[in-house]
Amino acid sequence: MSKIVIFGAGGRGGRRAVTEAVSRGHQVTAAVRDPRRHTDLAGDNVTVIAADVTVADDVAKAAAGHDAAISSIYRADLPAREYYPAAAHALIDGLGRAGVARLVVVGVGSALEIAPGVAFHDQPGWPAEHREFSLGHTAELEVLRASGGTLDWVVIAPPPAMIDEHADRTGEYRSGDHRVLPRAEDAGPFSYADLAVALVDEIERPKHSREMVAIDH
C-alpha cells in the first residue's frame, strides 16, 4: 500500500485516478482548489484537502508523508502556456521539499510527435485554441525535462482524440514513446478509466522515467 497525493482530483481524469488507486488498496489524498465542491470524493482511504498546484508551499504541504504524486490538472480560466509551466515548477519544488520522488503527470496526445520534430498539434488546420492548450502541456514538459534533482517524473499522454468519460475500464493499454501510436480506423475512444490504470501502474511498477509516453488501446 502506498500513500498517493492526486492534484486535480476533482476533474474527470483525477476522479478516475482516485477510484483506481483506492481499488488497489492505496491511501489517497485528493488535492483540489475548493474541497467544498468535491465532498463526494471523501471516503474510505480518501482525504480531501485544499491545494493550489501552482503554489510550491501548497504542494509541499499536501505531499508531505506521501510516496508518490499524480498530476491531472486543468484550468479553463488561465492561459495554458502560463498555467502548466507554473504547475510544473511548483511540483518540482514542493515535491522535493516533501521528499516525494515519483510524479506521474497526465499529458495530452496532441503534444506527441507525428514526424521527427513535428507534433500532432502542428498539423495545418488544427484549431488554434486546441493548439494553445497543447503548447501549454509542451511547456510543462520542457520545465520537467530541464529539472535536475531526484524527482522521477513521467508524462502519460493518451491518444490525440476525445477521451471517453463513460466507457468501462478494460485494464488494458499499449505504451510507446514520444510519438503518436498507430491505431486501427475502427478503434473506439480511449477511456479515462484506462488512463487511470496507466497512471497507477506507473506508481506501482514504474517502467518509464523522465520522458513523455504515449498510451492507447
C-alpha positions in Angstrom: 0.0 0.0 0.0 1.3 3.5 -0.9 0.1 6.9 0.0 -0.6 8.9 -3.2 -1.5 12.6 -3.4 -3.5 13.4 -6.5 -3.6 17.0 -7.7 -6.6 17.9 -9.8 -8.6 15.1 -8.1 -11.9 16.7 -8.8 -11.6 16.5 -12.6 -12.5 13.7 -15.0 -9.1 12.2 -15.0 -8.3 12.9 -11.4 -11.6 11.2 -10.2 -10.8 8.0 -12.1 -7.3 8.1 -10.7 -8.7 8.3 -7.1 -11.0 5.4 -7.8 -8.3 3.3 -9.4 -5.8 3.9 -6.6 -8.3 3.2 -3.8 -9.4 0.0 -5.6 -5.9 -1.3 -5.4 -5.6 -0.6 -1.7 -3.7 2.7 -1.7 -4.4 5.6 0.6 -5.2 8.8 -1.4 -5.1 12.5 -0.6 -7.3 14.2 -3.1 -5.9 17.8 -3.6 -8.4 20.3 -5.1 -8.8 24.0 -5.1 -12.1 24.0 -3.3 -12.9 21.0 -1.2 -16.5 22.2 -0.6 -17.2 21.4 -4.3 -15.8 17.9 -4.1 -17.1 16.5 -0.8 -18.3 13.4 -2.7 -14.7 12.3 -3.1 -14.1 11.7 0.6 -14.5 8.2 1.8 -12.6 5.1 2.9 -8.9 5.8 2.3 -9.6 9.2 0.6 -8.9 12.5 2.3 -9.9 15.7 0.5 -7.7 18.8 1.0 -7.3 22.3 -0.4 -4.2 23.0 -2.5 -3.2 25.2 -5.4 -0.9 23.2 -7.6 0.9 26.3 -8.8 1.9 27.2 -5.3 5.0 25.3 -4.1 4.1 25.7 -0.4 0.7 24.1 -1.1 2.3 21.2 -3.0 4.8 20.6 -0.2 2.2 20.6 2.5 -0.2 18.4 0.5 2.5 15.9 -0.4 4.2 15.6 3.0 4.3 11.9 4.1 3.3 10.5 0.7 5.1 8.0 -1.5 4.1 9.4 -4.9 2.1 12.1 -6.7 -0.3 12.2 -9.7 -1.0 15.5 -11.5 -4.2 15.5 -13.5 -4.8 19.3 -13.6 -6.8 21.6 -15.7 -7.8 25.3 -15.6 -10.1 26.8 -18.3 -9.7 30.3 -16.8 -5.9 30.7 -17.2 -3.7 30.7 -20.3 -2.4 27.1 -20.7 1.1 28.3 -21.5 1.3 30.1 -18.2 -0.6 27.6 -16.0 1.1 24.3 -16.9 4.7 25.5 -16.6 3.8 27.2 -13.3 2.4 24.0 -12.0 5.5 22.1 -13.1 7.8 24.5 -11.3 5.7 24.2 -8.1 5.5 20.5 -8.3 9.3 20.1 -8.7 9.9 22.5 -5.8 7.1 21.3 -3.5 7.6 17.5 -4.0 11.3 18.0 -3.5 10.7 19.6 -0.1 8.2 16.9 0.8 10.6 14.1 -0.1 8.3 12.7 -2.8 10.4 11.2 -5.6 7.8 9.9 -8.0 5.5 12.1 -10.1 3.1 10.8 -12.8 1.6 13.6 -15.0 -1.4 13.4 -17.3 -0.3 14.9 -20.7 -2.2 15.3 -24.0 -1.8 13.3 -27.1 -1.7 16.3 -29.4 1.8 17.1 -28.0 3.1 13.7 -29.3 5.1 13.7 -32.5 3.7 12.5 -35.9 7.2 13.1 -37.5 10.6 14.0 -36.2 10.2 17.4 -34.6 6.6 17.7 -35.7 3.9 17.5 -33.0 0.3 16.4 -33.7 -0.8 20.0 -32.9 1.5 21.4 -35.7 -0.8 19.9 -38.4 -2.4 22.5 -40.7 -5.9 23.3 -39.7 -5.6 22.2 -36.1 -7.8 24.6 -34.1 -5.8 27.5 -32.6 -7.4 27.1 -29.1 -6.6 23.4 -29.1 -3.0 24.2 -30.1 -2.6 26.7 -27.3 -3.8 24.1 -24.8 -1.4 21.6 -26.2 1.5 24.1 -26.2 0.9 24.6 -22.5 1.5 20.9 -21.9 4.6 21.1 -24.1 5.9 24.0 -22.0 5.2 21.9 -18.9 7.2 19.0 -20.4 10.1 21.4 -21.1 10.2 22.5 -17.5 10.2 18.9 -16.3 12.9 18.0 -18.7 15.1 20.9 -17.5 14.7 19.9 -13.9 17.6 18.4 -12.0 17.4 16.8 -8.6 15.9 13.5 -7.7 12.3 13.8 -9.0 11.5 10.8 -11.1 8.7 12.0 -13.4 6.8 10.6 -16.3 4.1 12.2 -18.5 1.4 9.8 -19.7 -0.2 11.0 -23.0 -3.5 9.4 -24.1 -4.3 9.3 -27.9 -5.0 12.7 -29.5 -8.7 12.4 -29.5 -11.6 12.9 -27.1 -11.2 10.7 -24.1 -14.4 8.8 -23.2 -15.7 9.8 -19.8 -18.2 6.9 -19.5 -16.5 4.0 -21.2 -15.8 1.0 -19.0 -12.4 0.1 -17.6 -10.7 -2.7 -19.6 -7.5 -2.5 -17.7 -5.6 -2.9 -20.9 -3.5 -0.4 -22.9 -0.3 -0.2 -25.1 2.5 2.2 -24.3 5.1 3.6 -26.7 7.4 6.7 -26.6 7.0 10.3 -27.6 5.3 9.5 -30.9 1.6 9.0 -31.6 0.8 5.3 -31.5 -0.8 3.9 -34.7 -4.4 2.8 -34.1 -7.0 1.0 -36.2 -9.5 3.1 -38.1 -12.4 1.4 -36.2 -10.7 1.8 -32.8 -13.1 3.2 -30.2 -12.3 6.1 -27.9 -9.8 5.7 -25.1 -11.3 5.9 -21.6 -10.5 7.9 -18.6 -10.8 4.7 -16.6 -8.0 3.1 -18.6 -5.9 6.3 -18.4 -6.2 5.9 -14.6 -4.9 2.3 -14.9 -1.8 3.5 -16.7 -1.2 6.3 -14.1 -1.4 4.0 -11.1 0.6 1.3 -12.9 3.5 3.8 -13.2 3.5 4.2 -9.5 3.2 0.6 -8.6 5.6 -0.7 -11.3 7.5 2.2 -12.8 8.5 1.5 -16.4 9.3 4.9 -17.6 11.4 7.8 -16.2 11.8 11.4 -17.2 10.0 11.1 -20.5 6.6 11.5 -22.2 5.0 8.2 -23.0 2.1 7.6 -25.4 -0.6 5.2 -24.5 -3.6 3.7 -26.4 -5.6 0.6 -26.7 
